[in-house]
Amino acid sequence: MRKLVLAAASIAALTLIGPASAQSPVIIKFSHVVASDTPKGKAAEKFKELAEKYTDGKVKVEIYPNSTLYKDKEELEALQLGAVQMLAPSNSKFGPIGIKEFEVFDLPYILPDLATLRKVTDGPLGARLLKLLDSKGMTGLAYWDNGFKEMSANKKLISPVDYKGVKFRIQSSKVLEAQFRALGSIPQVMAFGEVYQALQTGVVDGQENTWSNIYTQKMHEVQKYATVTNHGYIGYVVVVNKKFWDGLSADIRANCEKAMKEATAFGNGQSAKENDDALEAIKKSGKTEIITLTPEQDAAMRKAMEPVYKDVASRVGQPLIDEFLKETGAASH
């Protein structure tokens, strides 16, 4: 039934949108699941501003934040059907639709810093991964940062043993499932917009996220402790419906690409600052105790998660993992 509803919506959308005419602008519906005052939210607003400016109003971008159009699981299906034109899903979202290679970004401690990440996403490896999206009816336009993930729960998380039996909310990713199982935790897939209530009511005990997501979703208000782990990365791939994108006139597409390039530089430049500011705001709130690990405690966490690489090699692809490790300079596994 859901597919039929989306199919009907896509027909309506394509009928209304179509190529640009002298009378009506091209409408790009850009849906995402986070708040407007996050790195992704601000980058989306910047793209809207620049795309409308560079096309002299021939393009109108409608931004739908906070899952107002579609929830996590519905987004990509809606895009493939043409009911929405643009999304910025996290890397994890592509595994369930058959592009498992993007789950390499979910491997714990594979990206030591943002400079190394840029080396991957701006290089041939990043471009090759984007090309994989063509087969699913979408075009990959850019990589957007959110930042590095921290752990939070209603108990102190210091050593691997502290994670045993803890119910953690995760995105739909086999790599993230393997990560928490390696720690003895119970992973539970859940839509981003449902996390606050699940933490508040005890459906789950903890979660992993960036400081900006934790703060803007008020998760810190329902989590007693947060541990600075920087164990994983949350990033997004900006994708557009391929049929829609290919159908744009060359000049409109070129101007949208220019807008996207500048919005990407803007958003990625904001990411680290947003997370730093969010951490300070969480500290000031006094609602969550921030735990910093010693070098020995950090090493114990890394060692506990090493088996994840072997567990998911057959899914993600060992050659891709090796290539990624070579690019990032991370320790071999």
C-alpha positions as CSV (number, residue, x, y, z in Angstrom):
1,M,0.0,0.0,0.0
2,R,2.8,2.4,0.9
3,K,4.4,1.9,-2.5
4,L,1.1,2.6,-4.3
5,V,0.7,5.8,-2.3
6,L,4.3,6.8,-3.2
7,A,3.8,5.9,-6.8
8,A,0.7,8.1,-7.0
9,A,2.6,10.9,-5.4
10,S,5.5,10.5,-7.8
11,I,3.2,10.8,-10.8
12,A,1.7,13.9,-9.4
13,A,5.1,15.3,-8.6
14,L,6.5,14.7,-12.0
15,T,3.4,16.1,-13.6
16,L,3.7,19.3,-11.6
17,I,7.4,19.6,-11.8
18,G,8.7,18.6,-15.2
19,P,11.1,20.7,-17.1
20,A,11.2,24.4,-16.5
21,S,8.9,26.7,-18.4
22,A,8.7,30.4,-18.8
23,Q,5.8,30.5,-16.4
24,S,6.7,28.1,-13.6
25,P,10.1,27.4,-11.9
26,V,11.5,23.9,-11.5
27,I,10.6,22.7,-8.0
28,I,13.2,20.7,-6.0
29,K,11.8,19.1,-2.9
30,F,14.7,18.5,-0.5
31,S,13.7,16.3,2.4
32,H,15.8,15.5,5.4
33,V,15.4,14.0,8.9
34,V,17.3,16.4,11.1
35,A,16.7,19.9,12.6
36,S,17.3,23.1,10.5
37,D,20.0,24.2,12.9
38,T,22.3,21.3,12.3
39,P,25.2,21.1,9.8
40,K,23.0,19.3,7.3
41,G,20.1,21.6,7.9
42,K,22.2,24.7,7.4
43,A,23.9,23.2,4.2
44,A,20.4,22.5,2.8
45,E,19.3,26.1,3.4
46,K,22.5,27.4,1.8
47,F,21.9,25.2,-1.3
48,K,18.4,26.6,-1.6
49,E,19.7,30.2,-1.4
50,L,22.4,29.6,-4.0
51,A,20.4,27.5,-6.4
52,E,17.6,30.0,-6.5
53,K,20.2,32.8,-6.9
54,Y,22.3,31.2,-9.6
55,T,19.3,30.1,-11.7
56,D,17.6,33.6,-11.5
57,G,14.6,32.0,-9.9
58,K,14.2,29.3,-12.5
59,V,14.7,26.8,-9.7
60,K,12.7,26.8,-6.4
61,V,14.0,24.6,-3.6
62,E,11.5,23.5,-0.9
63,I,13.2,22.3,2.3
64,Y,11.4,19.7,4.5
65,P,13.5,19.2,7.7
66,N,12.8,16.9,10.7
67,S,11.1,14.1,8.8
68,T,8.1,16.4,7.9
69,L,7.7,14.6,4.6
70,Y,9.2,11.1,5.1
71,K,10.7,9.1,7.9
72,D,14.1,7.4,7.6
73,K,13.0,4.2,6.0
74,E,10.7,5.9,3.5
75,E,13.1,8.5,2.2
76,L,15.0,6.6,-0.4
77,E,11.9,4.8,-1.8
78,A,10.2,8.2,-2.3
79,L,13.3,9.5,-4.1
80,Q,13.5,6.5,-6.4
81,L,9.8,6.9,-7.3
82,G,10.2,10.7,-7.9
83,A,7.9,11.8,-5.1
84,V,10.8,13.9,-3.8
85,Q,13.8,15.1,-5.8
86,M,16.6,15.5,-3.3
87,L,17.8,13.9,0.0
88,A,20.9,13.8,2.1
89,P,20.7,10.3,3.8
90,S,23.5,9.1,6.0
91,N,25.9,6.6,4.5
92,S,24.3,3.8,6.5
93,K,21.0,4.1,4.6
94,F,22.3,2.7,1.4
95,G,23.1,-0.7,2.7
96,P,19.5,-1.8,3.1
97,I,18.8,-0.9,-0.6
98,G,21.7,-3.0,-1.8
99,I,24.7,-0.6,-1.9
100,K,26.5,-2.1,1.0
101,E,29.8,-0.5,0.1
102,F,28.8,2.8,1.8
103,E,28.7,0.9,5.1
104,V,32.5,1.1,5.1
105,F,32.1,4.6,6.6
106,D,30.4,2.9,9.6
107,L,33.4,0.9,10.6
108,P,34.7,1.9,14.1
109,Y,37.8,4.1,14.2
110,I,38.4,3.8,10.4
111,L,38.5,7.6,10.0
112,P,41.0,9.3,12.3
113,D,40.0,12.9,11.5
114,L,38.1,15.1,9.1
115,A,41.2,15.9,6.9
116,T,41.6,12.2,6.2
117,L,37.9,11.9,5.5
118,R,38.2,14.7,2.9
119,K,41.0,12.8,1.2
120,V,38.6,9.9,0.7
121,T,35.5,11.8,-0.3
122,D,37.2,14.3,-2.6
123,G,39.3,11.6,-4.3
124,P,38.8,8.8,-6.8
125,L,37.5,6.4,-4.1
126,G,34.7,8.8,-3.1
127,A,33.8,9.4,-6.8
128,R,33.7,5.6,-7.5
129,L,31.3,5.1,-4.6
130,L,29.0,7.8,-5.8
131,K,28.8,6.1,-9.2
132,L,27.3,3.0,-7.6
133,L,24.2,5.0,-6.9
134,D,23.3,5.3,-10.7
135,S,22.0,1.7,-10.7
136,K,19.4,2.6,-8.1
137,G,18.0,5.5,-10.1
138,M,19.8,8.3,-8.2
139,T,22.7,10.6,-8.8
140,G,25.2,11.3,-6.0
141,L,26.1,14.9,-5.8
142,A,28.2,15.5,-2.7
143,Y,29.4,14.3,0.7
144,W,28.3,16.3,3.7
145,D,29.8,16.0,7.2
146,N,28.0,15.8,10.5
147,G,31.0,14.7,12.5
148,F,32.2,12.1,14.9
149,K,30.0,10.0,17.1
150,E,30.0,9.8,20.9
151,M,28.3,7.2,23.2
152,S,25.6,8.1,25.6
153,A,23.5,6.1,28.2
154,N,22.0,6.3,31.6
155,K,25.1,4.5,33.0
156,K,28.7,5.3,32.8
157,L,30.4,3.9,29.7
158,I,34.1,3.7,30.4
159,S,35.3,0.2,29.6
160,P,34.0,-2.4,27.1
161,V,32.4,-4.4,29.9
162,D,30.1,-1.4,30.7
163,Y,28.3,-1.9,27.4
164,K,27.2,-5.5,28.1
165,G,23.4,-5.8,28.0
166,V,22.8,-2.2,27.2
167,K,20.1,-1.5,24.6
168,F,21.4,0.9,22.0
169,R,19.5,2.6,19.2
170,I,21.3,2.3,15.9
171,Q,20.7,3.3,12.3
172,S,19.9,0.4,10.0
173,S,23.4,-0.9,9.3
174,K,24.8,-4.4,9.6
175,V,28.2,-2.8,10.5
176,L,26.7,-0.9,13.4
177,E,24.9,-4.1,14.5
178,A,28.2,-5.9,14.5
179,Q,29.8,-3.0,16.4
180,F,27.4,-3.2,19.3
181,R,27.3,-7.0,19.4
182,A,31.1,-7.0,19.7
183,L,30.6,-4.9,22.9
184,G,27.9,-7.3,24.2
185,S,25.2,-4.7,23.7
186,I,21.7,-5.1,22.2
187,P,21.4,-3.0,19.0
188,Q,17.9,-1.8,18.1
189,V,17.2,-0.2,14.7
190,M,15.1,2.9,15.1
191,A,14.2,6.0,13.0
192,F,16.1,9.2,14.1
193,G,12.9,11.1,14.9
194,E,11.9,8.4,17.4
195,V,15.1,8.3,19.5
196,Y,14.3,11.0,22.1
197,Q,11.0,9.4,23.1
198,A,12.6,5.9,23.1
199,L,15.4,7.2,25.5
200,Q,12.9,9.0,27.6
201,T,10.6,6.0,28.1
202,G,13.4,3.4,28.4
203,V,12.7,1.6,25.2
204,V,16.4,1.9,24.6
205,D,19.1,2.7,27.2
206,G,21.6,4.6,25.0
207,Q,22.6,5.8,21.6
208,E,25.6,7.0,19.5
209,N,25.6,10.4,17.8
210,T,27.4,13.6,17.1
211,W,27.1,16.4,19.7
212,S,25.1,18.6,17.3
213,N,22.5,15.8,16.9
214,I,22.4,15.0,20.6
215,Y,21.9,18.7,21.4
216,T,19.3,19.7,18.8
217,Q,17.2,16.6,19.4
218,K,17.5,17.2,23.2
219,M,18.8,13.7,23.8
220,H,21.1,15.1,26.5
221,E,18.0,15.9,28.6
222,V,17.2,12.1,28.8
223,Q,20.8,10.7,29.1
224,K,22.7,10.9,32.3
225,Y,26.2,10.3,30.8
226,A,28.0,10.8,27.5
227,T,31.4,9.4,26.7
228,V,33.8,11.2,24.3
229,T,34.8,8.2,22.0
230,N,34.9,9.7,18.5
231,H,34.6,6.0,17.5
232,G,32.6,6.5,14.3
233,Y,31.6,9.0,11.7
234,I,28.2,10.3,10.6
235,G,28.2,11.7,7.1
236,Y,25.6,12.1,4.4
237,V,25.5,11.6,0.7
238,V,23.4,14.2,-1.2
239,V,21.4,12.4,-3.8
240,V,18.9,13.5,-6.5
241,N,16.5,11.5,-8.5
242,K,18.5,10.6,-11.6
243,K,15.7,10.9,-14.2
244,F,14.7,14.3,-12.8
245,W,18.4,15.5,-12.7
246,D,19.1,14.2,-16.3
247,G,16.0,16.0,-17.5
248,L,17.1,19.4,-16.4
249,S,18.5,21.8,-19.0
250,A,22.3,21.9,-19.1
251,D,22.4,25.5,-17.8
252,I,20.1,24.9,-14.8
253,R,21.9,21.7,-13.9
254,A,25.3,23.4,-14.1
255,N,24.1,26.2,-11.8
256,C,22.6,23.7,-9.4
257,E,26.0,21.9,-9.4
258,K,27.8,25.1,-8.6
259,A,25.3,25.8,-5.8
260,M,25.8,22.3,-4.4
261,K,29.6,22.7,-4.5
262,E,29.5,25.9,-2.5
263,A,26.8,24.7,-0.1
264,T,29.0,21.6,0.6
265,A,32.1,23.7,1.4
266,F,29.9,25.9,3.6
267,G,28.2,23.0,5.4
268,N,31.4,21.0,5.9
269,G,33.1,24.1,7.2
270,Q,30.3,24.6,9.8
271,S,30.3,21.0,11.0
272,A,33.2,21.0,13.5
273,K,32.1,24.4,14.9
274,E,28.5,23.2,15.3
275,N,29.7,20.1,17.3
276,D,32.0,22.1,19.5
277,D,29.2,24.6,20.2
278,A,26.7,21.8,21.0
279,L,29.2,20.1,23.4
280,E,29.6,23.4,25.3
281,A,25.8,23.9,25.4
282,I,25.4,20.3,26.7
283,K,28.0,21.0,29.4
284,K,26.3,24.2,30.4
285,S,22.9,22.5,30.7
286,G,24.3,20.3,33.5
287,K,21.9,17.5,32.5
288,T,24.6,15.1,31.1
289,E,27.9,14.2,32.7
290,I,30.7,14.2,30.0
291,I,33.2,11.4,30.4
292,T,36.7,11.6,28.8
293,L,38.6,8.3,28.4
294,T,42.2,7.9,29.3
295,P,44.6,6.6,26.5
296,E,44.4,3.1,28.1
297,Q,40.6,3.1,28.2
298,D,40.5,4.4,24.6
299,A,42.9,1.6,23.5
300,A,40.6,-1.0,25.3
301,M,37.6,0.2,23.3
302,R,39.5,0.0,20.0
303,K,40.6,-3.5,20.8
304,A,37.1,-4.6,21.7
305,M,35.8,-3.4,18.3
306,E,38.6,-4.9,16.2
307,P,36.5,-8.1,15.4
308,V,33.9,-6.0,13.6
309,Y,36.2,-5.6,10.5
310,K,36.4,-9.4,10.1
311,D,32.7,-9.8,10.8
312,V,31.6,-7.5,8.0
313,A,34.3,-8.1,5.4
314,S,32.2,-10.4,3.3
315,R,29.3,-7.8,3.3
316,V,31.2,-4.6,2.7
317,G,34.0,-6.2,0.7
318,Q,37.5,-6.9,2.0
319,P,39.2,-5.2,-1.0
320,L,37.2,-2.0,-0.3
321,I,38.1,-2.1,3.4
322,D,41.8,-2.5,2.5
323,E,41.7,0.4,0.1
324,F,39.9,2.5,2.6
325,L,42.5,1.7,5.3
326,K,45.3,2.5,2.9
327,E,43.8,5.9,2.1
328,T,43.0,6.7,5.7
329,G,46.3,5.4,7.2
330,A,44.3,3.7,9.9
331,A,45.9,0.7,11.6
332,S,45.5,-2.5,9.6
333,H,42.9,-5.0,10.8
